[in-house]
């Protein structure tokens, strides 16, 4: 049950220059920088991959409807959440591809100055941890 797709992330990262990526990621971090939006992201991750309807988010976090709508729009505009309509309900899910892309961006050049860890080792560590989780889920 893998929720992050590394090949898609690498493709996205290679299609933009470093300054463009940095600006995009800064906007994404800024969107999560507000406490209510960070709480929304945490809650949506607990319900991943199905997600939650707006009423459940509102009930769990106690955010007024108009304010919640504003926060969800901001997260959606930064591609941090996805929304799907099922009948009369809007289901929100965390966009784990975007979150993994943010993490990959942060760790992309980890330890490259002092060569304590080779960057490829981080990918190997991540892949090993995914295999370990898969084994536990089976």
HUBELFEN-V329019 format. One line per field, one symbol per residue. phi: phi as a letter, one per 40 degrees, with the letter a starting at -180 (. if undefined). psi: psi as a letter, one per 30 degrees, with the letter a starting at -180 (. if undefined). burial: # if it has 24 or more other C-alpha atoms within 12 Angstrom, else .. A space follows every 10 residues. Layout:
BEGIN
phi: ???
psi: ???
burial: ???
END
This chain:
BEGIN
phi: .cbbbccccc cccccbcdcc cdcccccccc ccccdccccc ccccccbccc gbcdcccccc bgcddcccdc ccccccccgc bbbbcbgcbb bbbccccccc ccccdccdbd gccbfcbcdc cccccccccc cccccccc
psi: ikfkjeeeee eeefflleee eeeeeeeeee effkeeeeee eeeeefgkfe alleeeeeee fhkkeeeeee eeeeeefghf llkkkjbfkj kklkifeeee eeeeeefegk gfefhekkef eeeeeeeeee eeeeeef.
burial: ...#.#..#. ..#....... ...##..##. ##...##### #####..... ####..##.. .......#.. ##.###.### ###....... ########## #####..... .......... .......... ........
END
